């Protein structure tokens, strides 16, 4: 029997996980504040997401020794500290430091929180439970641009988003500290860096890893480019254009809510195929559209149809090697570094061709790999 008193503080951790998505609208604010080029601005998300590549596997190895709950608490501490840096002294360097701490904390959180959820829910509901966590994360992501706009307009500077996020993180740490969770002992010997990375030698695990890389690339890519499309095509101000990110996230939230119900009733494979095909259609339609309504609908459609694909891929990876849950979690979260690689590629191609269509080309390429993963024949 699942205890709500144990599930709720773990699910709240997904709210903190959503803070990394504020980097999308933050890129637009920082670009305006510090007069950055598209190429340099494209590096800002990398300050958050590069740590998923560098630290995910070491975090998984350390989690074998310290436990999942302790690792979540370490992530909360790092995130809390990082959110205070740019608030007390705001410049480009401190902003980057804040995002670096956010990325490190979020990496550790994503590696440890997903497996911790398996300690408080029944195994046969793993996919829908992970999707429920993504709903909470999506709500956080949706709120981010509104909090930033509130901080900019009402509090006088968007940097006030940082202490607000610090307060939410503190609540998460205290709530989890007061919650007792029995963790299952890892079977077999403890993981090492070599043993975890060797799992990529399994072709199925490697393809799922690249699937995580690409779905996060699509997610961060659309989150980053959505406001820029409205700035470029309609001449909107940054504060107003941030609404595009909120539309994306509210549709992603709605899609994740529906996905939680659907994935409990239909095959993961069917869900994956239908949704990635619809997302690609929406991306293709977004290239020529310049009207406000059409852009909102298509950006929202991408968020809606991509909302639960991460959960499907992650769940498949955990189910493929349940005896290596911690290591698999580390590998899959390492794939989140797609959020560090894709935006710079978008920025370079956009600077090269002089239009945000360059960003859409990179995002569409990621979506096409996901279609290959969904429709490939299983052996």
C-alpha positions as CSV (number, residue, x, y, z in Angstrom):
1,X,0.0,0.0,0.0
2,X,1.5,3.3,-1.1
3,X,1.7,6.0,1.7
4,X,0.7,9.5,0.6
5,X,2.8,10.9,3.4
6,X,5.9,9.4,1.8
7,X,4.9,10.0,-1.9
8,X,4.1,13.7,-1.5
9,X,7.5,15.0,-0.4
10,X,9.2,12.9,-3.1
11,X,6.8,14.3,-5.8
12,X,7.4,17.8,-4.4
13,X,11.1,17.3,-5.3
14,X,10.0,17.2,-8.9
15,X,8.9,20.8,-8.4
16,X,12.5,21.8,-7.5
17,X,13.6,19.7,-10.5
18,X,11.6,22.0,-12.8
19,X,13.7,25.1,-11.8
20,X,16.3,24.2,-14.5
21,X,13.7,25.0,-17.1
22,X,13.7,28.7,-16.1
23,X,17.0,28.9,-18.1
24,X,14.9,29.3,-21.2
25,X,13.3,32.6,-20.4
26,X,16.4,33.6,-18.3
27,X,18.4,33.4,-21.5
28,X,16.2,36.1,-23.1
29,X,16.6,38.3,-20.0
30,X,20.3,37.8,-19.7
31,X,20.7,38.4,-23.5
32,X,19.0,41.8,-23.1
33,X,20.8,42.7,-19.8
34,X,24.3,41.9,-21.0
35,X,23.9,42.6,-24.8
36,X,24.9,39.0,-25.8
37,X,25.0,37.5,-29.3
38,X,22.9,34.5,-30.1
39,X,26.0,32.2,-30.0
40,X,27.0,33.4,-26.5
41,X,23.4,33.4,-25.2
42,X,23.1,29.8,-26.5
43,X,25.8,28.8,-24.1
44,X,23.7,29.9,-21.0
45,X,21.6,26.7,-21.0
46,X,24.9,24.8,-21.2
47,X,25.9,26.2,-17.8
48,X,22.9,24.2,-16.4
49,X,22.9,21.1,-18.5
50,X,26.6,20.2,-19.1
51,X,26.7,18.9,-15.5
52,X,24.3,16.1,-16.5
53,X,27.0,14.8,-18.8
54,X,29.9,15.3,-16.3
55,X,28.3,14.3,-13.0
56,X,25.4,11.9,-13.6
57,X,27.4,8.7,-13.5
58,X,29.6,9.8,-10.5
59,X,26.4,10.8,-8.7
60,X,24.9,7.3,-9.4
61,X,28.1,5.7,-8.1
62,X,28.0,7.9,-4.9
63,X,24.3,7.1,-4.5
64,X,25.2,3.4,-4.1
65,X,27.2,4.4,-1.0
66,X,25.2,7.2,0.5
67,X,21.7,6.3,-0.4
68,X,19.0,8.0,-2.5
69,X,17.4,10.2,0.1
70,X,20.8,11.6,1.2
71,X,21.7,12.4,-2.4
72,X,18.4,14.3,-2.9
73,X,19.2,16.3,0.2
74,X,22.7,17.1,-1.1
75,X,21.1,18.4,-4.3
76,X,18.7,20.6,-2.3
77,X,21.6,22.1,-0.4
78,X,23.6,22.9,-3.6
79,X,20.6,24.4,-5.3
80,X,19.7,26.5,-2.3
81,X,23.2,27.9,-2.1
82,X,23.4,28.5,-5.9
83,X,20.2,30.6,-5.9
84,X,21.6,33.0,-3.5
85,X,24.7,33.9,-5.4
86,X,23.3,36.0,-8.3
87,X,20.7,37.6,-5.9
88,X,23.4,39.2,-3.6
89,X,25.6,40.3,-6.5
90,X,24.1,40.5,-10.0
91,X,26.3,40.4,-13.0
92,X,27.0,38.1,-15.9
93,X,29.6,36.1,-14.0
94,X,27.4,35.5,-10.9
95,X,24.4,34.6,-13.1
96,X,26.5,31.9,-14.7
97,X,27.7,30.7,-11.3
98,X,24.1,30.5,-10.1
99,X,23.2,28.5,-13.2
100,X,26.2,26.2,-12.7
101,X,25.1,25.5,-9.1
102,X,21.5,25.0,-10.3
103,X,22.8,22.5,-12.9
104,X,24.9,20.5,-10.4
105,X,22.1,20.4,-7.9
106,X,19.6,19.4,-10.6
107,X,21.8,16.7,-11.9
108,X,22.1,15.1,-8.5
109,X,18.4,15.5,-8.0
110,X,17.4,13.8,-11.2
111,X,19.8,10.9,-10.7
112,X,18.5,10.2,-7.1
113,X,14.9,11.3,-7.1
114,X,13.6,9.0,-9.9
115,X,15.0,5.9,-8.1
116,X,13.8,7.2,-4.7
117,X,10.3,7.3,-6.2
118,X,10.5,3.5,-6.7
119,X,10.9,3.1,-2.9
120,X,7.5,4.7,-2.2
121,X,5.3,3.4,-5.1
122,X,4.5,0.0,-6.4
123,X,6.8,-1.2,-9.2
124,X,4.0,-2.0,-11.6
125,X,2.9,1.7,-11.6
126,X,6.4,3.0,-12.3
127,X,5.7,4.6,-15.7
128,X,2.6,6.4,-14.5
129,X,4.3,7.4,-11.3
130,X,7.3,8.9,-13.1
131,X,4.8,10.7,-15.4
132,X,3.1,12.1,-12.3
133,X,6.4,13.5,-11.2
134,X,6.9,15.0,-14.7
135,X,3.4,16.7,-14.2
136,X,4.8,18.4,-11.0
137,X,8.0,19.3,-12.8
138,X,5.9,20.8,-15.7
139,X,3.8,22.9,-13.3
140,X,7.1,24.3,-11.9
141,X,8.4,25.0,-15.4
142,X,5.1,26.7,-16.3
143,X,5.3,28.9,-13.2
144,X,8.9,29.9,-13.9
145,X,8.3,32.5,-16.7
146,X,5.4,34.0,-14.6
147,X,7.6,34.2,-11.5
148,X,10.3,35.9,-13.6
149,X,7.8,38.4,-15.1
150,X,6.4,39.1,-11.6
151,X,9.9,39.7,-10.3
152,X,10.8,42.0,-13.2
153,X,7.6,44.0,-13.2
154,X,6.5,44.1,-9.5
155,X,9.7,43.6,-7.6
156,X,11.8,45.6,-10.0
157,X,14.3,43.0,-11.4
158,X,13.9,39.5,-12.7
159,X,16.9,38.4,-10.4
160,X,14.4,38.2,-7.5
161,X,13.4,34.9,-9.0
162,X,16.5,33.4,-7.4
163,X,15.5,33.9,-3.7
164,X,12.0,32.7,-4.5
165,X,13.5,29.5,-5.9
166,X,15.8,29.2,-2.8
167,X,12.7,29.3,-0.5
168,X,10.9,26.6,-2.5
169,X,14.1,24.4,-2.3
170,X,14.4,25.0,1.5
171,X,10.8,23.7,1.9
172,X,11.6,20.6,-0.1
173,X,14.7,19.8,2.0
174,X,12.8,20.3,5.3
175,X,9.8,18.2,4.2
176,X,12.0,15.3,3.0
177,X,14.1,15.5,6.2
178,X,11.0,14.9,8.3
179,X,9.9,11.9,6.1
180,X,11.1,8.4,6.9
181,X,11.7,6.3,3.7
182,X,12.9,2.7,3.7
183,X,15.3,2.3,0.8
184,X,15.8,-1.0,-0.8
185,X,19.4,-2.3,-0.7
186,X,21.1,-2.4,-4.1
187,X,21.5,-6.0,-5.3
188,X,25.0,-7.3,-6.0
189,X,28.2,-5.4,-5.7
190,X,28.3,-1.6,-5.6
191,X,28.6,0.3,-8.9
192,X,31.8,1.8,-10.2
193,X,32.2,4.4,-12.9
194,X,33.5,1.7,-15.3
195,X,30.6,-0.7,-14.5
196,X,28.0,2.0,-15.1
197,X,29.4,3.3,-18.3
198,X,29.9,-0.2,-19.6
199,X,26.1,-0.5,-19.7
200,X,26.3,1.7,-22.9
201,X,27.7,-1.4,-24.6
202,X,24.2,-2.7,-24.6
203,X,22.7,-1.5,-27.9
204,X,19.2,-1.0,-26.4
205,X,20.5,1.0,-23.5
206,X,22.6,3.2,-25.8
207,X,19.6,3.9,-28.0
208,X,17.5,4.8,-25.0
209,X,20.3,7.0,-23.7
210,X,20.3,8.9,-27.1
211,X,16.5,9.1,-26.8
212,X,16.8,10.9,-23.5
213,X,19.5,13.2,-25.1
214,X,17.1,14.1,-27.9
215,X,13.9,14.5,-25.9
216,X,15.7,16.9,-23.5
217,X,17.2,18.7,-26.6
218,X,13.6,19.2,-27.9
219,X,12.3,20.3,-24.6
220,X,15.1,22.8,-23.8
221,X,15.3,23.9,-27.4
222,X,11.6,24.8,-27.7
223,X,11.7,26.4,-24.3
224,X,14.6,28.6,-25.4
225,X,13.5,29.4,-28.9
226,X,9.8,30.1,-28.2
227,X,10.2,33.6,-26.8
228,X,12.7,34.4,-29.5
229,X,10.3,33.5,-32.3
230,X,7.8,36.1,-31.0
231,X,10.6,38.6,-30.6
232,X,11.8,38.0,-34.2
233,X,8.5,37.5,-36.0
234,X,6.2,39.8,-34.1
235,X,8.6,42.3,-32.4
236,X,7.4,41.5,-28.9
237,X,9.3,42.7,-25.8
238,X,11.2,40.1,-23.8
239,X,8.7,40.3,-20.8
240,X,5.7,39.7,-23.2
241,X,7.5,37.1,-25.2
242,X,8.0,35.0,-22.1
243,X,4.3,34.1,-22.4
244,X,5.3,31.7,-25.2
245,X,7.3,29.6,-22.7
246,X,4.4,29.6,-20.3
247,X,2.1,28.4,-23.1
248,X,4.6,25.6,-23.9
249,X,4.8,24.5,-20.2
250,X,1.0,24.6,-19.5
251,X,0.4,22.5,-22.5
252,X,3.2,20.2,-21.4
253,X,1.6,20.0,-18.0
254,X,-1.8,19.1,-19.6
255,X,-0.1,16.5,-21.8
256,X,1.6,14.9,-18.8
257,X,-1.6,14.8,-16.8
258,X,-3.3,13.0,-19.7
259,X,-0.3,10.8,-20.2
260,X,-0.4,9.7,-16.5
261,X,-3.9,8.3,-17.2
262,X,-3.2,6.9,-20.7
263,X,0.0,5.2,-19.8
264,X,-1.8,3.2,-17.1
265,X,-4.2,1.9,-19.8
266,X,-2.2,1.6,-23.1
267,X,1.1,0.3,-24.3
268,X,4.1,2.6,-23.9
269,X,5.1,1.8,-27.6
270,X,1.7,3.0,-29.0
271,X,1.8,6.1,-26.9
272,X,5.3,6.9,-28.0
273,X,4.6,6.5,-31.7
274,X,1.4,8.6,-31.8
275,X,2.8,11.4,-29.8
276,X,6.2,11.8,-31.5
277,X,4.5,11.7,-34.9
278,X,2.1,14.5,-33.8
279,X,5.1,16.5,-32.4
280,X,7.0,16.4,-35.6
281,X,4.0,17.5,-37.6
282,X,3.6,20.5,-35.2
283,X,7.4,21.4,-35.6
284,X,7.1,21.2,-39.4
285,X,4.1,23.6,-39.4
286,X,6.0,26.0,-37.1
287,X,8.6,26.9,-39.7
288,X,6.3,29.1,-41.9
289,X,3.8,30.4,-39.4
290,X,4.1,34.0,-38.3
291,X,0.7,34.6,-36.7
292,X,0.4,34.9,-33.0
293,X,-2.4,32.4,-32.6
294,X,-0.8,29.8,-34.9
295,X,2.5,30.1,-33.1
296,X,1.0,29.6,-29.7
297,X,-1.0,26.6,-30.9
298,X,2.0,24.9,-32.5
299,X,4.4,25.6,-29.6
300,X,1.8,24.3,-27.2
301,X,1.3,21.2,-29.4
302,X,5.0,20.3,-29.2
303,X,4.9,20.6,-25.4
304,X,1.7,18.6,-25.2
305,X,2.8,15.7,-27.4
306,X,6.4,15.5,-26.0
307,X,5.3,15.7,-22.4
308,X,5.6,12.1,-21.3
309,X,8.1,10.7,-23.8
310,X,10.9,11.2,-21.3
311,X,9.0,9.1,-18.8
312,X,8.4,6.3,-21.4
313,X,12.1,6.2,-22.3
314,X,13.3,6.3,-18.7
315,X,10.9,3.6,-17.6
316,X,12.0,1.3,-20.4
317,X,15.6,1.7,-19.4
318,X,14.9,0.9,-15.8
319,X,12.8,-2.1,-16.8
320,X,15.5,-3.3,-19.1
321,X,18.0,-3.7,-16.3
322,X,16.2,-3.5,-12.9
323,X,19.2,-5.0,-11.2
324,X,21.2,-1.9,-12.2
325,X,18.6,0.7,-11.3
326,X,21.0,3.3,-9.8
327,X,23.5,2.9,-12.6
328,X,20.8,3.1,-15.3
329,X,19.3,6.2,-13.7
330,X,22.8,7.8,-13.8
331,X,23.2,7.0,-17.4
332,X,19.8,8.2,-18.5
333,X,20.2,11.4,-16.6
334,X,23.6,11.9,-18.2
335,X,21.6,12.0,-21.4
336,X,20.0,15.2,-20.1
337,X,23.2,16.9,-21.3
338,X,21.3,17.2,-24.6
339,X,20.1,20.4,-23.0
340,X,23.7,21.6,-23.0
341,X,24.6,20.5,-26.5
342,X,21.4,21.5,-28.5
343,X,21.0,25.2,-27.6
344,X,24.6,26.1,-28.7
345,X,24.1,24.3,-31.9
346,X,20.8,26.3,-32.3
347,X,22.6,29.5,-31.6
348,X,25.4,28.8,-34.1
349,X,23.0,27.8,-36.9
350,X,20.7,30.8,-36.1
351,X,23.7,33.2,-36.3
352,X,24.8,31.6,-39.6
353,X,21.5,31.8,-41.5
354,X,20.2,34.9,-39.6
355,X,16.8,33.5,-38.5
356,X,15.4,31.4,-35.7
357,X,14.5,28.8,-38.4
358,X,18.0,27.5,-37.7
359,X,17.0,26.6,-34.2
360,X,13.9,24.8,-35.4
361,X,16.0,22.7,-37.8
362,X,18.2,21.5,-34.9
363,X,15.1,20.7,-32.8
364,X,13.4,18.8,-35.7
365,X,16.5,16.7,-36.2
366,X,16.2,15.6,-32.5
367,X,12.6,14.8,-33.0
368,X,13.3,12.7,-36.1
369,X,15.7,10.5,-34.0
370,X,12.9,10.0,-31.5
371,X,10.6,8.9,-34.3
372,X,13.3,6.3,-35.4
373,X,13.5,5.1,-31.8
374,X,9.7,4.8,-31.6
375,X,9.1,3.0,-34.9
376,X,12.2,0.8,-35.1
377,X,11.6,-2.9,-35.2
378,X,12.3,-4.7,-32.0
379,X,14.3,-7.9,-32.1
